[in-house]
C-alpha cells in the first residue's frame, strides 16, 4: 500500500484538529475529509473513496447511529475500507466487543496523538494495531459470563448489550423487542442490582464479570 487517504470523524472540533495535526505530518498520509457526525461520514464515502476511516466510537448521527451499529454498517457496506476506532471508553468488555468486529485498530482518545500515527504506520504494513494502554486494560480483566442470579436471562442480555455501548433503541432492534420492553427490562435489572442511574449501572457492570459474547449481534 502506498499513499493512504484518510477520513477522520469526531464530534469535537478540537479533537478533529488535534488528530489532523498528528496525521498530516506523516509521509504518504492524506487527510481527505473531516466530519462531526456519522451521517456526513457515510455520505462522503462514495465520493471521497478513502482507504481508512478513523472514527469516534460515540458520534452523533440519527440515520446511521454510532458505536457498534455504525461500525457494522461500514463493515457490511464497505468491506474493503479499513477502520480505526477512537474511544474514551476504557471498559474491557466494550473494547473486546469492538475488536471482535475485526477492525484494523483501536486507540484511546487520550493517547491518540501518539498512538494514531503508529496505527496508520502498522496499517500500511498490513498489520492491525492495539496500543499498550488497551492491551493492559484487556489483561486486567478476562471476560466470563455475567450470571447474576437476580436477573432473568432477558435482563442479562439487555445489560450485556448496554455494557457494550448500545442504546436502548439499538438493543430493541438487535433483540427484536419493543423499545418499551427493553426499557422496562433495563429498569427492572437496575432495581434488582440496587443502582439508580446509568453511571452507577456501568460502574457495577465494569466491576463484575460481564459476558464477552462471540455471537453475531
Secondary structure, 3 states (H helix, E strand, C coil): CCCEEEEEECCCHHHHHHHHHHHHCCCCEEEEEEECCHHHHHHHHHHHCCCEEEEECCCCCCCCCCHHHHHHHHHHHCCCCEEEEEECCCCHHHHHHHHCCCCCEEEEHHHHHHHHHHHHHHHHCCCCEECHHHHHHHHHCCCECCCCCCCCHHHHHHHHHHHCCCCHHHHHHHHCCCHHHHHHHHHHHHHHHCCCCHHHHHHHHHCCCCECCCCCC
